Amino acid sequence: MANAVADFFERRLDGRTTPIAVGDLLLIAVLFSGGTIRHHGVAFVTSNPGYLAVTIAPFLVGWILAAPLLGAYSPGAAESSKAAVPLALRSWLLADAIALSIRATPLVHGGVQLTFVAVSLGVGLVGLAVWRTVYFKLR
């Protein structure tokens, strides 16, 4: 069983994708921080850093769970944007669903309004596609 798990992750994780992974995580944090600041203002966010952390955390958790599982950091993702972007987009679909499931619990503020579902899905998809495309153009 341990070998099967190791083999699975060996096919899903390539060390050459580390810069992409760091960029993905930073992008997600920045996008959802920006949304929080847009809705609540800088003064509120700076005086309530825990609020911002709780807002971002479900999306980071969702990404950390979904991305390796669906191959966002597999060897192909290190080769080109043609491979890396679709891997990120399918991973975001699951990551966003995980994040919204977490937000639907009473443990996290924010809730899951239909408009937010559309915004979080769209912002994540567009943000990851643009980031990964730019990464390969500049690399």
Backbone hydrogen bonds, N-H to C=O, Kabsch-Sander energy under -0.5 kcal/mol:
donor,donor_aa,acceptor,acceptor_aa,energy
5,V,1,M,-2.2
6,A,2,A,-2.5
7,D,3,N,-2.9
8,F,4,A,-2.3
9,F,5,V,-2.4
10,E,6,A,-2.1
11,R,7,D,-1.8
12,R,8,F,-0.9
13,L,9,F,-2.1
14,D,73,Y,-2.3
17,T,14,D,-2.5
18,T,15,G,-1.7
21,A,17,T,-2.7
22,V,18,T,-2.6
23,G,19,P,-2.2
24,D,20,I,-2.8
25,L,21,A,-2.4
26,L,22,V,-2.5
27,L,23,G,-2.8
28,I,24,D,-2.5
29,A,25,L,-2.3
30,V,26,L,-2.8
31,L,27,L,-3.0
32,F,28,I,-2.2
33,S,29,A,-1.8
34,G,30,V,-2.8
35,G,31,L,-1.8
36,T,32,F,-1.7
37,I,33,S,-2.8
38,R,34,G,-2.5
39,H,35,G,-1.9
40,H,36,T,-2.5
41,G,37,I,-2.7
45,V,41,G,-1.9
46,T,42,V,-2.9
47,S,43,A,-1.7
48,N,44,F,-1.0
51,Y,48,N,-1.0
52,L,48,N,-1.2
53,A,49,P,-2.2
54,V,50,G,-2.5
55,T,51,Y,-1.7
56,I,52,L,-2.4
57,A,53,A,-2.6
59,F,56,I,-1.1
60,L,56,I,-1.8
61,V,57,A,-3.0
62,G,58,P,-2.4
63,W,59,F,-2.1
64,I,60,L,-2.8
65,L,61,V,-2.1
66,A,62,G,-2.7
67,A,63,W,-2.6
69,L,65,L,-0.8
70,L,66,A,-2.5
71,G,68,P,-0.8
72,A,67,A,-2.8
73,Y,12,R,-0.6
74,S,71,G,-1.7
77,A,74,S,-1.2
78,A,74,S,-0.6
78,A,75,P,-1.2
79,E,76,G,-1.5
80,S,76,G,-1.0
83,A,80,S,-0.6
84,A,80,S,-2.9
85,V,81,S,-2.4
87,L,83,A,-1.4
88,A,84,A,-2.0
89,L,85,V,-2.6
90,R,86,P,-2.3
91,S,87,L,-1.5
92,W,88,A,-2.5
93,L,89,L,-1.6
94,L,90,R,-1.2
95,A,91,S,-2.9
96,D,92,W,-3.2
97,A,93,L,-1.5
98,I,94,L,-2.5
99,A,95,A,-2.7
100,L,96,D,-2.9
101,S,97,A,-1.9
102,I,98,I,-2.1
103,R,99,A,-2.6
104,A,100,L,-1.3
105,T,102,I,-1.6
108,V,105,T,-1.2
111,G,103,R,-0.6
117,V,113,Q,-2.2
118,A,114,L,-2.0
119,V,115,T,-2.4
120,S,116,F,-3.2
121,L,117,V,-2.1
122,G,118,A,-2.6
123,V,119,V,-3.2
124,G,120,S,-1.8
125,L,121,L,-2.4
126,V,122,G,-2.7
127,G,123,V,-2.6
128,L,124,G,-2.5
129,A,125,L,-2.1
130,V,126,V,-2.7
131,W,127,G,-2.7
132,R,128,L,-2.5
133,T,129,A,-2.0
134,V,130,V,-2.8
135,Y,131,W,-2.6
136,F,132,R,-1.8
137,K,133,T,-1.7
138,L,134,V,-2.4
139,R,135,Y,-1.5
